[in-house]
């Protein structure tokens, strides 16, 4: 019996879900449950292979899988599975599997059932392909396929005008970032072609190891922009980050994420937990050596990430739609992940590990939160929290698992004990790194952003819990617990939300730090930091006790505020939570982003300018056409006079024309 090593099967990790898409798309209607069994089996196998490869890498992080094949010219198609890719592949396939199993019941009976499972299989395949790409061009192709799938799934119920509009909004908004990403690739390719000269056989220009080898030269190239000398590497990384801003919902390109709730809740779980939004974070992590060597790039990442975490939290505390609260929660947590990466200017490669640690933990508890929300909507038929209440009595499993997810999101845990959720380990690590950054650079803005966002996170998530599951019903809903095929995935994800962080806290950081030190690529991050003018901390882990406890303190404070307002009801919001309150109205209207982006900018400026230009163009075209007509009529009137009907006149004209032609030919012959 021939045994096949897991690394030899790496290529089928994205291939199987892609094949499942084809089968389900064409034959799903004739199969039970819309052919759901096909993507479930395919993703199960992908998960098993990913997990086996991850375990082998844990034993020896140096033995990365690198397989490259020529594409055309100096480009290639390839697979790279290092510690960074391995954890992404395992997370994406596992969470996607849980969501697909859950969706068998959730989407049951929908006319587009087979189309749903076909599209989610392709979505998963695209994200898996993105995670194991070994070059930036292949990464971008997978990136675009992820965007296409999100468009199809957000607009799954396309007969609803709101769903169609949300899909278009997501597609167009993320295209802004995608254009920036593509521009960055073009600038990078142009620079590499200049620097590399003639490449030897087997050298692929846009493969990550090749790109990283040119980091010092790229940093030395300078461009003059508005009188400022800026490194080409800074330009490239900021353009890459622009792509990440669009995909990962960072301010100001975050506006598509809340509207993406128009798709099925399982789609929301897939987008917000395992695919799409994590792609931007993964892009910055994958190209981290470029960012740390680029002056000022990581500072931009840190500031924008920290601000996004706080900005989204302010809107989350006033939303009444169950899924919309979770959407703003996702934006906020993605801000934390970007903040963690931006702190690399002080803590170095550790920034990648703490950011990815939070990404993985967030995938578990955010998928759980959305699936619990889907369980509520499936049972009650509404997602307006003002119409809920008392659901804990009729949906005990959903209530318990969603409470666990809420605790993980808020980062509950007691430092130095075993009473800690997964979110505690990763989010607190980012907050503590922000403190070290502030102490090191005397710049406390990112730390203040992170602490304030932690307080808001605790308030809005426990507001959701109390309004949904406690008290008395506020409408005549007929609630019931969801079937086992839905509650079992909830229970599994709840277990991971509780214990994954504690089980992996000691090894995860060390494992991820091997990403850029192996046989595929071996970089000195410290030297690259010097190129980027970033001074790294020599030692960390000696934060004051108060700093270690402060995230827990603000989490408890947020819980207490929500408990007193929405459970005990001893604090009456009254006019504070009224549209008459300008601050509340500003938050509820989401800072008037729709009015600014859509009505003022898109409809007012862009469409207005286009309409004006079209009017001018119409006038020009009409004038040209009319002028041609007048000219044609005038010329024809003159030519009519030549048409005398006299044969001798025509013969004279022919003879003159032939004579001129002969003279012209003779002159040409003499010249030649």
Secondary structure, 3 states (H helix, E strand, C coil): CCCCCHHHHCCHHHHHHHHHHHHHHHHHHHCHHHHHHHHHHHHHHHHHHHHHHHHHHHHCCCCCEEEEEECCCCCEEEEEECHHHHHHHHHHHHHHHHHHHHHHHHCCCCCCHHHHHHHHHHHHHHHHHHHCECEHHHHHHHHHHHHHHHHHHHCCCCCCHHHHHHHHHHHHHHHHHHHHHHHHHHHHHHHHHHHHCCCCCCCCCCEHHHHHHCHHHHHHCEEEECCEEEEHHHHHHHHHHHHHHHHCCCCCCCHHHHHHHHCCHHHHHHHHHHCCHHHHHHHHHHCHHHHHCCCCHHHHHHHHHHHHHHHHHHHHCCCCEHHHHHHHHHHHHHHHHHHHHHCHHHHCCHHHHHHHHHHHHHHHHHHHHHHHHHHHHHHHCCCEHHHCCCHHHHCHHHHHHHHHHHHHHHCCECCCCCCECHHHHHHHHHHHHHHHHHHHHCCCHHHHHHHHHHHHHHHHHHHHHHHHHCCCCCCCCCCCCCCHHHHHHHHHHHHHHHHHHHHHHHHHHHHHCCCCECCCCECCHHHHHHHCCCCCCCCCCCCCHHHHHHHHHHHHHHHHHHHHHHCCCCCCCHHHHCCCCHHHHHHHCHHHHHHHHHHHHHHHHHHHHHHHHHHHHHHHHHHHHHHHHHHHHHHHHHHHHHCCCCHHHHHHHHHHHHHHHHHHHHHHHHHC
